[in-house]
Amino acid sequence: MGSKTPLYKQHVAAGARIVDFGGWDMPLHYGSQKEEHHAVRSNAGVFDVSHMTIVDL
């Protein structure tokens, strides 16, 4: 098990297939990749990039 982003629980709740990506547990897809592609093209999508940096507030 790798590090988890702040959105990890939301990814799991949404049915994501989780894989290791550079030591982080990241979503690969949420079921049908074709359906996911069409949903993003016709609506909107969000990409979790919180594993890429540390933000101090």
N, CA, C, O and CB atoms as a CASP TS submission, in Angstrom:
PFRMAT TS
TARGET T0000
AUTHOR 0000-0000-0000
METHOD Language model
MODEL 1
PARENT N/A
ATOM      1  N   MET     1       0.843  -1.181   0.000  1.00  0.00           N
ATOM      2  CA  MET     1       0.000   0.000   0.000  1.00  0.00           C
ATOM      3  C   MET     1       0.883   1.237   0.000  1.00  0.00           C
ATOM      4  O   MET     1       1.838   1.344   0.768  1.00  0.00           O
ATOM      5  CB  MET     1      -0.956   0.002   1.215  1.00  0.00           C
ATOM      6  N   GLY     2       0.541   2.162  -0.875  1.00  0.00           N
ATOM      7  CA  GLY     2       1.309   3.388  -0.969  1.00  0.00           C
ATOM      8  C   GLY     2       0.672   4.521  -0.194  1.00  0.00           C
ATOM      9  O   GLY     2      -0.250   4.327   0.598  1.00  0.00           O
ATOM     10  N   SER     3       1.188   5.700  -0.447  1.00  0.00           N
ATOM     11  CA  SER     3       0.610   6.901   0.161  1.00  0.00           C
ATOM     12  C   SER     3      -0.753   7.163  -0.454  1.00  0.00           C
ATOM     13  O   SER     3      -1.039   6.721  -1.566  1.00  0.00           O
ATOM     14  CB  SER     3       1.543   8.132  -0.026  1.00  0.00           C
ATOM     15  N   LYS     4      -1.582   7.878   0.269  1.00  0.00           N
ATOM     16  CA  LYS     4      -2.939   8.164  -0.201  1.00  0.00           C
ATOM     17  C   LYS     4      -3.159   9.670  -0.274  1.00  0.00           C
ATOM     18  O   LYS     4      -2.735  10.414   0.610  1.00  0.00           O
ATOM     19  CB  LYS     4      -3.992   7.509   0.725  1.00  0.00           C
ATOM     20  N   THR     5      -3.824  10.106  -1.332  1.00  0.00           N
ATOM     21  CA  THR     5      -4.149  11.520  -1.474  1.00  0.00           C
ATOM     22  C   THR     5      -5.350  11.848  -0.592  1.00  0.00           C
ATOM     23  O   THR     5      -6.033  10.939  -0.120  1.00  0.00           O
ATOM     24  CB  THR     5      -4.439  11.879  -2.959  1.00  0.00           C
ATOM     25  N   PRO     6      -5.616  13.127  -0.362  1.00  0.00           N
ATOM     26  CA  PRO     6      -6.794  13.507   0.425  1.00  0.00           C
ATOM     27  C   PRO     6      -8.113  13.018  -0.195  1.00  0.00           C
ATOM     28  O   PRO     6      -9.120  12.913   0.505  1.00  0.00           O
ATOM     29  CB  PRO     6      -6.837  15.019   0.580  1.00  0.00           C
ATOM     30  N   LEU     7      -8.114  12.722  -1.492  1.00  0.00           N
ATOM     31  CA  LEU     7      -9.332  12.274  -2.173  1.00  0.00           C
ATOM     32  C   LEU     7      -9.438  10.747  -2.282  1.00  0.00           C
ATOM     33  O   LEU     7     -10.348  10.241  -2.939  1.00  0.00           O
ATOM     34  CB  LEU     7      -9.389  12.880  -3.557  1.00  0.00           C
ATOM     35  N   TYR     8      -8.532  10.019  -1.654  1.00  0.00           N
ATOM     36  CA  TYR     8      -8.504   8.559  -1.774  1.00  0.00           C
ATOM     37  C   TYR     8      -9.852   7.917  -1.439  1.00  0.00           C
ATOM     38  O   TYR     8     -10.343   7.087  -2.204  1.00  0.00           O
ATOM     39  CB  TYR     8      -7.431   7.988  -0.865  1.00  0.00           C
ATOM     40  N   LYS     9     -10.449   8.285  -0.323  1.00  0.00           N
ATOM     41  CA  LYS     9     -11.728   7.683   0.091  1.00  0.00           C
ATOM     42  C   LYS     9     -12.834   7.969  -0.923  1.00  0.00           C
ATOM     43  O   LYS     9     -13.692   7.118  -1.158  1.00  0.00           O
ATOM     44  CB  LYS     9     -12.143   8.209   1.475  1.00  0.00           C
ATOM     45  N   GLN    10     -12.821   9.161  -1.526  1.00  0.00           N
ATOM     46  CA  GLN    10     -13.822   9.495  -2.536  1.00  0.00           C
ATOM     47  C   GLN    10     -13.614   8.647  -3.798  1.00  0.00           C
ATOM     48  O   GLN    10     -14.581   8.211  -4.422  1.00  0.00           O
ATOM     49  CB  GLN    10     -13.759  11.002  -2.882  1.00  0.00           C
ATOM     50  N   HIS    11     -12.352   8.418  -4.168  1.00  0.00           N
ATOM     51  CA  HIS    11     -12.070   7.560  -5.323  1.00  0.00           C
ATOM     52  C   HIS    11     -12.615   6.157  -5.089  1.00  0.00           C
ATOM     53  O   HIS    11     -13.276   5.589  -5.958  1.00  0.00           O
ATOM     54  CB  HIS    11     -10.553   7.501  -5.602  1.00  0.00           C
ATOM     55  N   VAL    12     -12.339   5.604  -3.917  1.00  0.00           N
ATOM     56  CA  VAL    12     -12.804   4.253  -3.587  1.00  0.00           C
ATOM     57  C   VAL    12     -14.332   4.210  -3.563  1.00  0.00           C
ATOM     58  O   VAL    12     -14.935   3.280  -4.097  1.00  0.00           O
ATOM     59  CB  VAL    12     -12.232   3.796  -2.221  1.00  0.00           C
ATOM     60  N   ALA    13     -14.956   5.208  -2.949  1.00  0.00           N
ATOM     61  CA  ALA    13     -16.423   5.257  -2.875  1.00  0.00           C
ATOM     62  C   ALA    13     -17.052   5.359  -4.258  1.00  0.00           C
ATOM     63  O   ALA    13     -18.167   4.884  -4.472  1.00  0.00           O
ATOM     64  CB  ALA    13     -16.872   6.439  -2.017  1.00  0.00           C
ATOM     65  N   ALA    14     -16.343   5.975  -5.195  1.00  0.00           N
ATOM     66  CA  ALA    14     -16.856   6.125  -6.561  1.00  0.00           C
ATOM     67  C   ALA    14     -16.576   4.891  -7.414  1.00  0.00           C
ATOM     68  O   ALA    14     -16.936   4.857  -8.591  1.00  0.00           O
ATOM     69  CB  ALA    14     -16.242   7.354  -7.220  1.00  0.00           C
ATOM     70  N   GLY    15     -15.938   3.883  -6.831  1.00  0.00           N
ATOM     71  CA  GLY    15     -15.706   2.630  -7.544  1.00  0.00           C
ATOM     72  C   GLY    15     -14.427   2.582  -8.353  1.00  0.00           C
ATOM     73  O   GLY    15     -14.333   1.803  -9.302  1.00  0.00           O
ATOM     74  N   ALA    16     -13.446   3.387  -8.007  1.00  0.00           N
ATOM     75  CA  ALA    16     -12.196   3.423  -8.764  1.00  0.00           C
ATOM     76  C   ALA    16     -11.404   2.133  -8.616  1.00  0.00           C
ATOM     77  O   ALA    16     -11.405   1.502  -7.559  1.00  0.00           O
ATOM     78  CB  ALA    16     -11.349   4.599  -8.318  1.00  0.00           C
ATOM     79  N   ARG    17     -10.730   1.754  -9.692  1.00  0.00           N
ATOM     80  CA  ARG    17      -9.726   0.692  -9.613  1.00  0.00           C
ATOM     81  C   ARG    17      -8.435   1.384  -9.206  1.00  0.00           C
ATOM     82  O   ARG    17      -7.910   2.212  -9.952  1.00  0.00           O
ATOM     83  CB  ARG    17      -9.571  -0.108 -10.992  1.00  0.00           C
ATOM     84  N   ILE    18      -7.919   1.049  -8.027  1.00  0.00           N
ATOM     85  CA  ILE    18      -6.745   1.710  -7.464  1.00  0.00           C
ATOM     86  C   ILE    18      -5.485   0.933  -7.845  1.00  0.00           C
ATOM     87  O   ILE    18      -5.443  -0.293  -7.732  1.00  0.00           O
ATOM     88  CB  ILE    18      -6.869   1.832  -5.921  1.00  0.00           C
ATOM     89  N   VAL    19      -4.451   1.662  -8.299  1.00  0.00           N
ATOM     90  CA  VAL    19      -3.164   1.063  -8.646  1.00  0.00           C
ATOM     91  C   VAL    19      -2.042   1.893  -8.027  1.00  0.00           C
ATOM     92  O   VAL    19      -2.242   3.045  -7.643  1.00  0.00           O
ATOM     93  CB  VAL    19      -2.991   0.965 -10.191  1.00  0.00           C
ATOM     94  N   ASP    20      -0.855   1.286  -7.939  1.00  0.00           N
ATOM     95  CA  ASP    20       0.319   2.015  -7.463  1.00  0.00           C
ATOM     96  C   ASP    20       0.841   2.899  -8.591  1.00  0.00           C
ATOM     97  O   ASP    20       1.024   2.440  -9.719  1.00  0.00           O
ATOM     98  CB  ASP    20       1.428   1.035  -6.964  1.00  0.00           C
ATOM     99  N   PHE    21       1.077   4.158  -8.277  1.00  0.00           N
ATOM    100  CA  PHE    21       1.649   5.098  -9.236  1.00  0.00           C
ATOM    101  C   PHE    21       2.739   5.877  -8.509  1.00  0.00           C
ATOM    102  O   PHE    21       2.449   6.844  -7.804  1.00  0.00           O
ATOM    103  CB  PHE    21       0.552   6.063  -9.837  1.00  0.00           C
ATOM    104  N   GLY    22       3.988   5.461  -8.678  1.00  0.00           N
ATOM    105  CA  GLY    22       5.101   6.147  -8.033  1.00  0.00           C
ATOM    106  C   GLY    22       5.016   6.174  -6.523  1.00  0.00           C
ATOM    107  O   GLY    22       5.419   7.150  -5.889  1.00  0.00           O
ATOM    108  N   GLY    23       4.484   5.091  -5.935  1.00  0.00           N
ATOM    109  CA  GLY    23       4.372   5.031  -4.482  1.00  0.00           C
ATOM    110  C   GLY    23       3.075   5.594  -3.926  1.00  0.00           C
ATOM    111  O   GLY    23       2.897   5.665  -2.710  1.00  0.00           O
ATOM    112  N   TRP    24       2.170   5.994  -4.806  1.00  0.00           N
ATOM    113  CA  TRP    24       0.869   6.529  -4.388  1.00  0.00           C
ATOM    114  C   TRP    24      -0.232   5.592  -4.859  1.00  0.00           C
ATOM    115  O   TRP    24      -0.150   5.040  -5.956  1.00  0.00           O
ATOM    116  CB  TRP    24       0.644   7.965  -4.949  1.00  0.00           C
ATOM    117  N   ASP    25      -1.261   5.406  -4.041  1.00  0.00           N
ATOM    118  CA  ASP    25      -2.451   4.649  -4.438  1.00  0.00           C
ATOM    119  C   ASP    25      -3.356   5.595  -5.211  1.00  0.00           C
ATOM    120  O   ASP    25      -3.986   6.482  -4.636  1.00  0.00           O
ATOM    121  CB  ASP    25      -3.197   4.033  -3.190  1.00  0.00           C
ATOM    122  N   MET    26      -3.412   5.390  -6.541  1.00  0.00           N
ATOM    123  CA  MET    26      -4.137   6.314  -7.413  1.00  0.00           C
ATOM    124  C   MET    26      -5.198   5.575  -8.219  1.00  0.00           C
ATOM    125  O   MET    26      -5.046   4.386  -8.501  1.00  0.00           O
ATOM    126  CB  MET    26      -3.166   7.039  -8.356  1.00  0.00           C
ATOM    127  N   PRO    27      -6.280   6.275  -8.597  1.00  0.00           N
ATOM    128  CA  PRO    27      -7.317   5.646  -9.414  1.00  0.00           C
ATOM    129  C   PRO    27      -6.839   5.479 -10.850  1.00  0.00           C
ATOM    130  O   PRO    27      -6.236   6.387 -11.423  1.00  0.00           O
ATOM    131  CB  PRO    27      -8.612   6.476  -9.378  1.00  0.00           C
ATOM    132  N   LEU    28      -7.110   4.318 -11.423  1.00  0.00           N
ATOM    133  CA  LEU    28      -6.791   4.081 -12.830  1.00  0.00           C
ATOM    134  C   LEU    28      -8.014   4.374 -13.691  1.00  0.00           C
ATOM    135  O   LEU    28      -7.922   5.057 -14.711  1.00  0.00           O
ATOM    136  CB  LEU    28      -6.308   2.626 -13.048  1.00  0.00           C
ATOM    137  N   HIS    29      -9.154   3.850 -13.266  1.00  0.00           N
ATOM    138  CA  HIS    29     -10.417   4.127 -13.953  1.00  0.00           C
ATOM    139  C   HIS    29     -11.568   3.764 -13.030  1.00  0.00           C
ATOM    140  O   HIS    29     -11.373   3.189 -11.959  1.00  0.00           O
ATOM    141  CB  HIS    29     -10.517   3.341 -15.294  1.00  0.00           C
ATOM    142  N   TYR    30     -12.773   4.113 -13.470  1.00  0.00           N
ATOM    143  CA  TYR    30     -13.979   3.919 -12.652  1.00  0.00           C
ATOM    144  C   TYR    30     -14.976   3.009 -13.364  1.00  0.00           C
ATOM    145  O   TYR    30     -16.153   3.352 -13.470  1.00  0.00           O
ATOM    146  CB  TYR    30     -14.640   5.277 -12.328  1.00  0.00           C
ATOM    147  N   GLY    31     -14.533   1.880 -13.843  1.00  0.00           N
ATOM    148  CA  GLY    31     -15.410   0.974 -14.572  1.00  0.00           C
ATOM    149  C   GLY    31     -15.083   1.027 -16.049  1.00  0.00           C
ATOM    150  O   GLY    31     -13.918   0.907 -16.431  1.00  0.00           O
ATOM    151  N   SER    32     -16.087   1.202 -16.879  1.00  0.00           N
ATOM    152  CA  SER    32     -15.885   1.260 -18.323  1.00  0.00           C
ATOM    153  C   SER    32     -15.113   2.520 -18.710  1.00  0.00           C
ATOM    154  O   SER    32     -15.579   3.638 -18.493  1.00  0.00           O
ATOM    155  CB  SER    32     -17.235   1.216 -19.055  1.00  0.00           C
ATOM    156  N   GLN    33     -13.935   2.326 -19.282  1.00  0.00           N
ATOM    157  CA  GLN    33     -13.134   3.472 -19.698  1.00  0.00           C
ATOM    158  C   GLN    33     -13.812   4.233 -20.837  1.00  0.00           C
ATOM    159  O   GLN    33     -13.673   5.451 -20.947  1.00  0.00           O
ATOM    160  CB  GLN    33     -11.736   3.015 -20.126  1.00  0.00           C
ATOM    161  N   LYS    34     -14.537   3.517 -21.671  1.00  0.00           N
ATOM    162  CA  LYS    34     -15.262   4.164 -22.771  1.00  0.00           C
ATOM    163  C   LYS    34     -16.370   5.066 -22.218  1.00  0.00           C
ATOM    164  O   LYS    34     -16.519   6.204 -22.663  1.00  0.00           O
ATOM    165  CB  LYS    34     -15.861   3.100 -23.731  1.00  0.00           C
ATOM    166  N   GLU    35     -17.146   4.564 -21.251  1.00  0.00           N
ATOM    167  CA  GLU    35     -18.207   5.370 -20.637  1.00  0.00           C
ATOM    168  C   GLU    35     -17.622   6.560 -19.881  1.00  0.00           C
ATOM    169  O   GLU    35     -18.187   7.653 -19.908  1.00  0.00           O
ATOM    170  CB  GLU    35     -19.055   4.508 -19.686  1.00  0.00           C
ATOM    171  N   GLU    36     -16.485   6.347 -19.204  1.00  0.00           N
ATOM    172  CA  GLU    36     -15.826   7.434 -18.484  1.00  0.00           C
ATOM    173  C   GLU    36     -15.376   8.522 -19.461  1.00  0.00           C
ATOM    174  O   GLU    36     -15.544   9.711 -19.192  1.00  0.00           O
ATOM    175  CB  GLU    36     -14.620   6.901 -17.680  1.00  0.00           C
ATOM    176  N   HIS    37     -14.810   8.113 -20.587  1.00  0.00           N
ATOM    177  CA  HIS    37     -14.374   9.055 -21.622  1.00  0.00           C
ATOM    178  C   HIS    37     -15.550   9.901 -22.117  1.00  0.00           C
ATOM    179  O   HIS    37     -15.446  11.125 -22.198  1.00  0.00           O
ATOM    180  CB  HIS    37     -13.729   8.297 -22.803  1.00  0.00           C
ATOM    181  N   HIS    38     -16.655   9.253 -22.444  1.00  0.00           N
ATOM    182  CA  HIS    38     -17.830   9.981 -22.941  1.00  0.00           C
ATOM    183  C   HIS    38     -18.416  10.907 -21.871  1.00  0.00           C
ATOM    184  O   HIS    38     -18.870  12.006 -22.189  1.00  0.00           O
ATOM    185  CB  HIS    38     -18.902   8.992 -23.416  1.00  0.00           C
ATOM    186  N   ALA    39     -18.411  10.478 -20.617  1.00  0.00           N
ATOM    187  CA  ALA    39     -18.925  11.328 -19.535  1.00  0.00           C
ATOM    188  C   ALA    39     -18.092  12.597 -19.398  1.00  0.00           C
ATOM    189  O   ALA    39     -18.640  13.684 -19.214  1.00  0.00           O
ATOM    190  CB  ALA    39     -18.937  10.559 -18.201  1.00  0.00           C
ATOM    191  N   VAL    40     -16.770  12.464 -19.486  1.00  0.00           N
ATOM    192  CA  VAL    40     -15.896  13.637 -19.375  1.00  0.00           C
ATOM    193  C   VAL    40     -16.060  14.547 -20.585  1.00  0.00           C
ATOM    194  O   VAL    40     -16.053  15.770 -20.447  1.00  0.00           O
ATOM    195  CB  VAL    40     -14.425  13.206 -19.232  1.00  0.00           C
ATOM    196  N   ARG    41     -16.205  13.960 -21.764  1.00  0.00           N
ATOM    197  CA  ARG    41     -16.359  14.765 -22.985  1.00  0.00           C
ATOM    198  C   ARG    41     -17.682  15.531 -23.015  1.00  0.00           C
ATOM    199  O   ARG    41     -17.746  16.644 -23.537  1.00  0.00           O
ATOM    200  CB  ARG    41     -16.262  13.869 -24.214  1.00  0.00           C
ATOM    201  N   SER    42     -18.737  14.933 -22.453  1.00  0.00           N
ATOM    202  CA  SER    42     -20.044  15.589 -22.512  1.00  0.00           C
ATOM    203  C   SER    42     -20.375  16.393 -21.254  1.00  0.00           C
ATOM    204  O   SER    42     -21.329  17.171 -21.257  1.00  0.00           O
ATOM    205  CB  SER    42     -21.116  14.558 -22.741  1.00  0.00           C
ATOM    206  N   ASN    43     -19.610  16.219 -20.189  1.00  0.00           N
ATOM    207  CA  ASN    43     -19.846  16.944 -18.941  1.00  0.00           C
ATOM    208  C   ASN    43     -18.554  17.619 -18.491  1.00  0.00           C
ATOM    209  O   ASN    43     -18.147  18.632 -19.059  1.00  0.00           O
ATOM    210  CB  ASN    43     -20.378  15.991 -17.837  1.00  0.00           C
ATOM    211  N   ALA    44     -17.923  17.066 -17.487  1.00  0.00           N
ATOM    212  CA  ALA    44     -16.650  17.602 -16.984  1.00  0.00           C
ATOM    213  C   ALA    44     -15.929  16.498 -16.223  1.00  0.00           C
ATOM    214  O   ALA    44     -16.535  15.499 -15.836  1.00  0.00           O
ATOM    215  CB  ALA    44     -16.878  18.856 -16.067  1.00  0.00           C
ATOM    216  N   GLY    45     -14.644  16.686 -16.014  1.00  0.00           N
ATOM    217  CA  GLY    45     -13.855  15.719 -15.263  1.00  0.00           C
ATOM    218  C   GLY    45     -12.902  16.428 -14.324  1.00  0.00           C
ATOM    219  O   GLY    45     -12.566  17.597 -14.519  1.00  0.00           O
ATOM    220  N   VAL    46     -12.473  15.711 -13.307  1.00  0.00           N
ATOM    221  CA  VAL    46     -11.508  16.234 -12.340  1.00  0.00           C
ATOM    222  C   VAL    46     -10.371  15.227 -12.248  1.00  0.00           C
ATOM    223  O   VAL    46     -10.609  14.025 -12.130  1.00  0.00           O
ATOM    224  CB  VAL    46     -12.170  16.488 -10.927  1.00  0.00           C
ATOM    225  N   PHE    47      -9.140  15.714 -12.301  1.00  0.00           N
ATOM    226  CA  PHE    47      -7.974  14.848 -12.173  1.00  0.00           C
ATOM    227  C   PHE    47      -7.272  15.169 -10.867  1.00  0.00           C
ATOM    228  O   PHE    47      -6.870  16.309 -10.635  1.00  0.00           O
ATOM    229  CB  PHE    47      -7.008  15.017 -13.378  1.00  0.00           C
ATOM    230  N   ASP    48      -7.125  14.169 -10.020  1.00  0.00           N
ATOM    231  CA  ASP    48      -6.488  14.348  -8.712  1.00  0.00           C
ATOM    232  C   ASP    48      -4.972  14.414  -8.903  1.00  0.00           C
ATOM    233  O   ASP    48      -4.333  13.395  -9.166  1.00  0.00           O
ATOM    234  CB  ASP    48      -6.876  13.188  -7.732  1.00  0.00           C
ATOM    235  N   VAL    49      -4.400  15.608  -8.771  1.00  0.00           N
ATOM    236  CA  VAL    49      -2.952  15.796  -8.905  1.00  0.00           C
ATOM    237  C   VAL    49      -2.302  16.095  -7.554  1.00  0.00           C
ATOM    238  O   VAL    49      -1.165  16.563  -7.505  1.00  0.00           O
ATOM    239  CB  VAL    49      -2.653  16.931  -9.892  1.00  0.00           C
ATOM    240  N   SER    50      -3.010  15.830  -6.472  1.00  0.00           N
ATOM    241  CA  SER    50      -2.488  16.170  -5.150  1.00  0.00           C
ATOM    242  C   SER    50      -1.259  15.344  -4.777  1.00  0.00           C
ATOM    243  O   SER    50      -0.568  15.682  -3.815  1.00  0.00           O
ATOM    244  CB  SER    50      -3.565  15.976  -4.106  1.00  0.00           C
ATOM    245  N   HIS    51      -0.970  14.274  -5.513  1.00  0.00           N
ATOM    246  CA  HIS    51       0.235  13.488  -5.259  1.00  0.00           C
ATOM    247  C   HIS    51       1.484  14.150  -5.841  1.00  0.00           C
ATOM    248  O   HIS    51       2.598  13.694  -5.582  1.00  0.00           O
ATOM    249  CB  HIS    51       0.075  12.089  -5.837  1.00  0.00           C
ATOM    250  N   MET    52       1.318  15.206  -6.614  1.00  0.00           N
ATOM    251  CA  MET    52       2.441  15.823  -7.321  1.00  0.00           C
ATOM    252  C   MET    52       3.194  16.877  -6.520  1.00  0.00           C
ATOM    253  O   MET    52       4.313  17.232  -6.888  1.00  0.00           O
ATOM    254  CB  MET    52       1.949  16.438  -8.576  1.00  0.00           C
ATOM    255  N   THR    53       2.624  17.378  -5.457  1.00  0.00           N
ATOM    256  CA  THR    53       3.285  18.439  -4.707  1.00  0.00           C
ATOM    257  C   THR    53       2.758  18.499  -3.281  1.00  0.00           C
ATOM    258  O   THR    53       1.760  17.860  -2.947  1.00  0.00           O
ATOM    259  CB  THR    53       3.090  19.788  -5.402  1.00  0.00           C
ATOM    260  N   ILE    54       3.424  19.258  -2.464  1.00  0.00           N
ATOM    261  CA  ILE    54       2.967  19.518  -1.100  1.00  0.00           C
ATOM    262  C   ILE    54       2.590  20.989  -1.017  1.00  0.00           C
ATOM    263  O   ILE    54       3.363  21.862  -1.411  1.00  0.00           O
ATOM    264  CB  ILE    54       4.069  19.148  -0.035  1.00  0.00           C
ATOM    265  N   VAL    55       1.414  21.251  -0.511  1.00  0.00           N
ATOM    266  CA  VAL    55       0.942  22.627  -0.381  1.00  0.00           C
ATOM    267  C   VAL    55       0.815  22.943   1.104  1.00  0.00           C
ATOM    268  O   VAL    55       0.093  22.263   1.833  1.00  0.00           O
ATOM    269  CB  VAL    55      -0.423  22.839  -1.125  1.00  0.00           C
ATOM    270  N   ASP    56       1.512  23.967   1.537  1.00  0.00           N
ATOM    271  CA  ASP    56       1.395  24.432   2.917  1.00  0.00           C
ATOM    272  C   ASP    56       0.448  25.620   2.956  1.00  0.00           C
ATOM    273  O   ASP    56       0.646  26.599   2.237  1.00  0.00           O
ATOM    274  CB  ASP    56       2.784  24.813   3.505  1.00  0.00           C
ATOM    275  N   LEU    57      -0.568  25.537   3.784  1.00  0.00           N
ATOM    276  CA  LEU    57      -1.517  26.644   3.911  1.00  0.00           C
ATOM    277  C   LEU    57      -1.309  27.354   5.225  1.00  0.00           C
ATOM    278  O   LEU    57      -2.012  28.319   5.523  1.00  0.00           O
ATOM    279  CB  LEU    57      -2.963  26.146   3.800  1.00  0.00           C
TER
END
